[in-house]
Amino acid sequence: MNRSVLTQDSIEIGHSLDVRFQRSEWLRRTGARRAMRIPVLLAFAFVFCAVRSAWSQEHEVPQVEILGGYSYLHSSGTNFNGWKATLVGNVNSWLGIAADFDGGYAGGPSEHSVTVGPHFVLRKNKRWTPVGYGLFGVAFEKSDSGESEHGFATEWGGGLDYEVSHRWTIRIFDATASITHVAGETHVSPKVGVGLVLNLGKK
């Protein structure tokens, strides 16, 4: 047999084996990639279902909520540090009536307010609850000289609550536009705070 023929046959056999090896290697890698996708897709599906389930679970609605915490107010170029207390009576799962009391102090000057109004809640998540409110009432201001004035006050704002347990909730943040009209002057001041909420009763 001609040596050139044997050489040609050997080349063709080697090429065929190489093609089969490359094909089997490609199939092996492709199969491995596909196999790796399965647990990843299952993990994503599990996380999605868990988040969706948690988001769809509603809070139990307490009859009364009592908030107490820290409040910071920046008004007329002065920083006031103080406290905030709110009492909320819930009418239903999304609406309550709130009575808010707060005080801020900056050495000599001080500001206090008492406001009442609607309190709104979005109870669509097991742990996280957005809140909003619009309150109206009276503001009391005391100057460096000790003179006191009072006038109209309104507060528009909201915050975010995190439920620790059925009894206790943390107000992660509370942001308010505090508007006062005292002694003929109107001031729009930012107010922020944090607090702890005690939940009582059940609707």
C-alpha positions in Angstrom: 0.0 0.0 0.0 1.2 3.4 -0.8 2.7 5.3 2.1 1.0 8.5 1.0 -2.4 6.8 1.2 -1.7 5.6 4.7 -0.6 9.1 5.7 -3.7 10.6 4.2 -5.9 8.1 6.0 -4.2 8.8 9.3 -4.7 12.5 8.9 -8.4 12.0 8.1 -8.8 9.7 11.1 -7.0 12.1 13.4 -9.1 15.0 12.1 -12.3 13.0 12.7 -11.2 12.1 16.2 -10.3 15.7 17.0 -13.7 17.0 15.7 -15.5 14.4 17.8 -13.4 15.3 20.9 -14.1 19.1 20.4 -17.8 18.3 19.9 -17.9 16.2 23.0 -16.0 18.9 25.0 -18.4 21.5 23.8 -21.4 19.4 24.7 -19.8 18.7 28.1 -19.2 22.4 28.8 -22.6 23.4 27.5 -24.2 20.8 29.7 -22.3 21.9 32.7 -23.3 25.5 32.1 -26.9 24.5 31.7 -26.7 22.4 34.9 -25.2 25.4 36.8 -28.2 27.6 35.6 -30.7 25.4 37.3 -29.7 26.1 41.0 -29.2 29.8 40.1 -32.7 30.1 38.6 -34.2 28.1 41.5 -32.5 30.5 44.0 -33.8 33.6 42.1 -37.3 32.0 42.1 -37.1 31.3 45.8 -36.0 34.8 46.7 -38.7 36.3 44.4 -41.4 34.2 46.1 -40.2 35.0 49.6 -40.1 38.7 48.9 -43.5 38.7 47.2 -45.0 36.6 50.1 -43.5 39.0 52.7 -44.8 42.0 50.9 -48.3 40.7 50.6 -48.6 39.9 54.4 -50.3 42.7 56.1 -49.8 44.0 59.7 -52.2 43.4 62.5 -53.8 46.8 63.0 -53.4 48.1 66.6 -56.1 50.2 68.2 -53.6 52.7 69.6 -50.0 53.6 68.7 -47.8 55.7 71.1 -44.6 57.1 69.7 -41.8 58.7 71.7 -38.5 59.9 70.3 -35.9 62.4 69.4 -36.6 65.5 67.2 -34.3 67.9 65.4 -35.6 71.3 64.1 -33.8 73.9 62.0 -35.7 77.2 62.2 -34.6 80.8 61.5 -30.9 79.8 61.4 -31.1 78.1 64.8 -30.8 74.3 65.5 -33.2 72.9 68.1 -32.8 69.5 69.7 -35.7 68.0 71.6 -38.4 65.4 71.8 -41.5 64.2 70.0 -44.5 62.3 71.3 -47.5 61.2 69.2 -50.7 59.4 70.1 -52.6 57.7 67.2 -56.0 56.1 67.4 -56.6 53.9 64.3 -60.0 54.2 62.6 -59.2 51.3 60.1 -56.1 49.7 58.5 -55.0 52.8 56.7 -56.4 55.8 58.6 -55.9 57.1 62.1 -56.3 60.3 64.1 -53.0 61.6 65.5 -52.3 64.1 68.3 -48.6 65.3 68.2 -46.6 67.1 70.9 -43.0 68.2 70.5 -40.4 70.5 72.0 -37.1 71.9 70.7 -34.4 73.7 72.7 -31.4 75.8 71.7 -30.0 77.1 75.0 -32.3 80.1 75.6 -34.8 79.9 72.7 -37.3 77.1 72.6 -40.2 76.0 70.3 -43.2 73.8 71.2 -46.2 72.7 69.2 -49.4 70.8 69.7 -51.1 69.6 66.5 -53.9 67.2 65.5 -54.9 65.6 62.2 -55.2 62.6 60.0 -52.5 59.9 60.1 -52.1 57.6 57.0 -50.5 54.1 56.9 -49.7 51.8 54.0 -49.8 48.3 55.6 -48.7 46.1 52.7 -45.5 44.6 54.1 -45.0 42.4 57.2 -42.1 44.5 58.5 -41.9 47.9 56.7 -44.7 50.4 57.0 -44.7 53.9 55.3 -46.7 56.6 57.2 -47.8 60.1 56.4 -49.7 62.9 58.1 -51.1 66.4 57.9 -51.5 68.1 61.3 -52.8 71.5 62.5 -52.6 73.2 65.8 -50.7 75.8 67.9 -47.0 76.7 68.1 -45.3 78.3 71.1 -42.0 80.2 70.7 -39.7 81.5 73.4 -36.9 84.0 72.6 -33.5 84.6 74.2 -35.0 87.4 76.2 -37.6 85.1 77.6 -40.6 86.6 75.7 -43.2 84.0 74.6 -45.4 84.1 71.6 -47.9 81.6 70.2 -49.6 81.2 66.8 -50.7 78.8 64.1 -48.8 75.6 63.3 -49.1 72.9 60.7 -46.9 69.9 60.0 -46.8 67.9 56.8 -44.6 64.8 56.6 -44.1 61.1 56.9 -41.7 58.4 57.8 -40.9 54.7 57.8 -41.6 52.2 60.5 -39.9 48.8 61.1 -41.8 46.2 63.1 -39.6 44.5 65.7 -42.5 42.6 67.3 -46.3 42.8 67.5 -45.9 45.2 70.5 -42.9 47.3 69.3 -42.1 49.3 66.2 -39.1 51.5 65.4 -39.6 54.8 63.5 -36.5 54.6 61.3 -36.9 58.2 60.2 -39.5 60.9 60.4 -39.3 64.0 58.0 -41.6 67.0 58.4 -42.2 70.4 56.9 -43.0 72.5 60.0 -44.9 75.6 59.1 -45.6 78.3 61.8 -47.2 81.7 61.8 -46.2 83.5 65.0 -46.1 87.2 65.7 -46.9 88.1 62.1 -44.0 86.0 60.7 -44.3 82.7 58.8 -41.5 80.2 58.8 -41.2 76.9 56.9 -38.7 74.7 58.7 -37.4 71.2 58.2 -37.8 68.8 61.1 -36.5 65.2 61.3 -36.5 62.6 64.0 -36.5 58.9 65.1 -38.5 57.1 67.7 -40.0 54.0 69.3 -43.7 53.0 68.9 -45.7 51.0 71.4 -48.7 49.2 69.8 -51.7 48.6 72.0 -54.9 46.5 71.3 -56.0 45.1 68.0 -58.6 46.3 65.5 
